[in-house]
Amino acid sequence: MLGTHVSALLGAESAGAVEALELVDGFDATLVHGLARLDAERAGAVTALAGAFAASPLGERVAEAAAKVTAGAVAEDALIALAGARTALLGAVHDDLIATLDAAIGRERAAWAGENGKAGEADNLLSGCRAWLAELAIAGWRGVESDLVSGGSQAVEALYAKPDRRGLAVLLDGLAAELTAGSPLSTMAPLPSRRWADLWARGMMLSAADSLPGEPEEVSGRLLVLGLELQEHATVVRAQIHGVLETAAGKRLVRTGVAAGKTDTIVGPQVWSLLAGFPVLLGAVAEKKALELTGMTLLPGGDLVWDEEKAKPGEAVDPFATARLQLGEAVAPSAAPLERHPVRIAEPVFLQGYGHAAGAFVIDGHELPVALDRLPTAGPLTAALVASSTECVGLLRWDGRWFLQPLAVRATVKKATVDVHIGDWAMGPTDPKVAKALAKADAVAVLRERAGRLLRK
């Protein structure tokens, strides 16, 4: 439960984290205008980034890379080193934030058991990706034009054919799509410089090194669902489930997810029908049941690789009871090296006894912003319910400051206490009015009928 030392979380600010983020911002500014056009200020930002590693094992390599880039020799190996330095700085900020969070709520966290990574094997496709990313860095976001954006398409398309490289393909494809959508970049304002630099640096890392995530394990036990977050984009929808896994070895915080492709015309409650292929998982979420797992694969970072055939519904379990009684006993996983980034923090918490302010919960005199803009239109949880809630299960996130993403609330509606979860509609809307409206205009059914007609031809 969040409360005892909440001031340590909401009232404190790490000077080291602030300084690290300033160094990252300085380097990101050089990517806006391009490494081929470094003035004194931007060259100083690159040098300052390298200076942060002077006493570390990376010091010599990063210093050499900075010297090359500021001298105008923007070589691929130098860009890899600088991308690695930026990634390491943000990883340090992540670790500082997680340590503060764990101390504030008394959360136990497992140590990382995997290796950090190794140099990737020679691969022409990966070399092509690095070359494209290098060209982007040299030109800068303001100098990127359509020909340069499309320059990496051949390598990305080839990566899609390799299952072990598909994550990199999606990342680079997404970066290219965002650059295209923002065109002309020379006049786009404001530029999402931190986000694009994140994607650029991660692309460099994934194409230069093989991540070693540690050995997966097979687990059997009971999964108690805490809540579901719905991640929706124009072409994909993903249901991410957070829960407590009970095994003979103890209790652990885990997450699992399922996804499906979509079109931008499929929105709101209609998206649940795209995930109809996962009735065991989503049925348990909607019906508030535990899941009995047998031989499910668990990755060291806390992700269950979902397999419907290795799970079956169990007894009914109240997610609020799970959060209140089990959350404090569960051991949290450590993030894999390349996953250590502040924006990737999503820690399940249970809150009660808080007050309300505009767009925030008030805890121990501190305001914790609530991300009402993250409430999906596909679920029954609304801003009004959050504003009248007395208990909440949510995810603590960080984006310059801590904020809460609600997954479920307990509130009073017409003098009655109700529990409302984002996943209540996982098997379809339970609100008769919404269900009736969906039946009249079901875009998914229309698209499937048209697709079937085309196949019959």
Secondary structure, 3 states (H helix, E strand, C coil): CCCCCHHHHHCCCCHHHHHHHHHHHHHHHHHHHCHHHCCHHHHHHHHHHHHCCCCCCCHHHHHHHHHHHHCCCCCHHHHHHHHHHHHHHHHHHHHHHHHHHHHHHCCCECCCCCCCCEECCCCHHHHHHHHHHHHHHHHCHHHCCHHHHHCCHHHHHHHHCCHHHHHHHHHHHHHHHHHHHCCCCCCCCCCCHHHHHHHHHHHHHHHHEECCCCCCEEEEEEEEEEEEEEEECCCEEEEEEEEEEEECCEEEEEEEEEEEECCCCCCHHHHHHHHCCCHHHHHHHHHCEEEEEEEEEECCCCEEECCHHHEEEEEECCHHHHHHHCHHHCEECCCCHHHCCHHHCCEEEEEECCEEECCEEEECCEEEEECHHHCCCCCCCCHHHHHCEEEEEEEEEECCCEEEEEEEEEEEECCEEEEEEHHHHCCCCCCHHHHHHHHHCCHHHHHHHHHHHHHHC
